[in-house]
Each structure stands twice: as structure tokens, then as C-alpha cells.
Amino acid sequence: STYTIMVDLSLSPVFYHQVGPTCPQTMKIIPATRRGAQKVAIGDHDGVLTCFGMKRGDSTIVFKTLPGPKITRVSLGAPGVDRLCDNIFFSAGAEIRGFSKKGKQFLKFDTNLTEPIQSFCVDKANLMVCGSYIYNRFLECRDTDYFLSSDRINDVLCLPPDQTATTATTGNLYPVLACQDCTLRVIKSSELLYEVEVAGPPICVTPNGKDGGEDGEEVLYGTENGRIGLVKLQSTEPTYRWDMLNERKYGGVACLATSDLTGDGVEEILVGRDDGVVEVFALDESEEPQLKFTHIFTESITAIGGGTVGSAKEEVVVATYSGRVLGLTQDPVSSKPISHEVAAKIEALKQEVESLQSQLHTAKDKYQQNIVRSKDQDHAHHP
């Protein structure tokens, strides 16, 4: 029920884990200090944040939180300068909670916003939080900046502030709001710095590569009408790099990420769409995107990322609306044995079926005997 179009990259789908239904962008792959298996954090409609890893084909839970209000976003943050972004944050209602990668809660912050949180991002001690129309920045949980958008905010990102002297001298933050009126709004403090028109309502934005390109200014965006673009957000004006048409008439772009799947030092662009399409693009010599791989799942993709979760090689990891977490791995999947857990489940189901069949036979025999008895009694009463 799924199919794959491979251009230059060979990836095979493999199932990892199941949680409850998910909102867009509620799964993250947690960075690891050394090469090896990475953990996945995913939040669902039941309000449960699950962190799991893979061991010999089985998913093992690192920690799970108790149920609560629906989780609307999951984001990663670093505990300090030059530290890995391995703290996990999630938003539910008007609250943001933070957990270490081992499951210790270190933050429970009620923003007191009048709207439920729809998107947010973390930069050290800063929380950039968006409802449907309101943007707030909290510095160490104190309300610092405020901006009211003229149209719905779909996503927010913060360019790395210490990357460059042009956009962001150290200490300055330049959040970017992706708004429904086909506009990216760059904010400085509580003021609009400038607007960037894009070719459709932007649903998701992400830095190009881990640091937003060489100068920390490059932003990838995906639109409701299925287009993808790259724009360089300089200190006073944008530079449009490229904008890719949705020629195949696929669905809207629900999530974007970058990952070096080929190991050439250049990160590919990973795209997840609301009609189940997953694509991988690589930039050619002229920095134009070229399609390398397509796989079509049967349900919406809500989150996407790259990492080494179930494989030693870099892979694509996706979450679907129904809460399935799947890998698109470079390993040959057919050679993988069935895990002990799955084998045990199959055996238990076989035994259950056999037990039900024997119960059914017993019930049938009893029924037949009852019919024979009642007939005999009828004959006895009416000679």
C-alpha cells in the first residue's frame, strides 16, 4: 500500500514504534555525543511524551510522561553554550514543559497566554512562543517581547544568533514567523524588522543545515500548496535563493529537515507532505535542488528528521498522523529477522486463535446435543 521511487538513493521503510495520533512537528531525533543509535522523542494527542530507542530491532522505552492535554509541538534545546541540544521541550495548552534526555523534568512553565500554544522554539534561555496570532519571547520565563501578527502564525524559528555579525550580533535574536498570508515576518525585539513574500502560505520553516548555512542566515520554507524554497534573511533585506514548484501536484509541505544521508558533508533536504509523500533533495553544483528519492505512505506525514535510530547509517525517520514512527533506512530490510517481541506476539495470537477455535467446536457440539435432546423430548411427548 506504499510505493517508492528511487532516483539515486536507496531507502527502505521499516516500522519502529506506535504512539497515539500526532500533531505536526511533534517528533525530534535527539543528538548523541558519539556515533551510534540515537533516541526519538515524540508527543501525541493523549499528552504523552515518549522517548524510545531501538535495540536489535525492538523499540525500548527510555521514558514516558503521564497523559495530559494534547501536545502541539516538540522542540529541542541546549542546557548551555557549546552543549548538545538534547533537552526535550513540549507545548500543551498554554504550558511548556522541559525534560532531560533521561526523563527528568526541569521545567513546567505556564505562559498564561490567552491562546493555546501552536508553535515555539528554544534558544538557550529564550522561549519564542506563538499562539495563532500572538508571538511572545520569554527570557528565563519572564515575558520580554510581544508581537501581534496580522495573519495566523503557522511556525516559528530563531536563526542561530552567534553565527554572524550581520543578522545577529551576539545576544540579538531574530525570530522568523511563518504566517498564513504568504509571508515570513522577521522580528527584532517587539518590532517587525521586515517581511518576506513567499509563493504560498508557509506551513513550516527550518534552518538550512544545522546552522542556517555559512552565515547562519539561510531558511528553508514549505508551503500549503506544496512548494519549497530557500531564502537568505540578511539584517535588512532578504535574498531569494530558489523556489521549487510543486510540479507533481503533491500535498502541502507539513515538515522539513536536513540531514547528510550520503556522507558527503553536504546535508540533503528532507520533505514530509500531508498526503503521505516523503522526498529527499540534494543541492547540485549550482545549489539547485535535485530529487534523489520519493516514498509514498498511506497517511499524512507529521514530522521528519535524519539520524541513526535503527541503523548505523544515517536514515530518514518520519512520524505519521496515526502515531507510527517509521524509518527509511539504507540497510537491506528483507534480511532483518523478526524481533523477539513481534515473534512472541505472533505466537500468543496463534494460541489465542487455537483456543477460540476449540471453544467454538465445544459450543457447536453442545448446541448439536441440545437440538438432539429437544427432538427426542418432542417425540416422547407426542407419540
Salt bridges, closest charged atoms under 4 A:
ASP8 OD2 - LYS292 NZ 2.77
ASP86 OD2 - LYS101 NZ 3.55
ASP123 OD1 - LYS124 NZ 3.84
ASP145 OD2 - ARG137 NE 2.72
ASP155 OD1 - ARG73 NH2 3.22
ASP181 OD2 - ARG185 NH2 2.75
GLU195 OE2 - ARG185 NE 3.00
ASP215 OD2 - LYS232 NZ 3.03
GLU217 OE1 - LYS232 NZ 3.90
GLU218 OE2 - ARG241 NH1 2.69
ASP243 OD2 - ARG227 NH2 2.25
GLU267 OE2 - LYS210 NZ 2.96
GLU279 OE1 - ARG273 NE 2.73
GLU287 OE1 - ARG241 NH2 2.84
GLU299 OE2 - ARG324 NE 3.11
GLU341 OE2 - LYS345 NZ 3.68
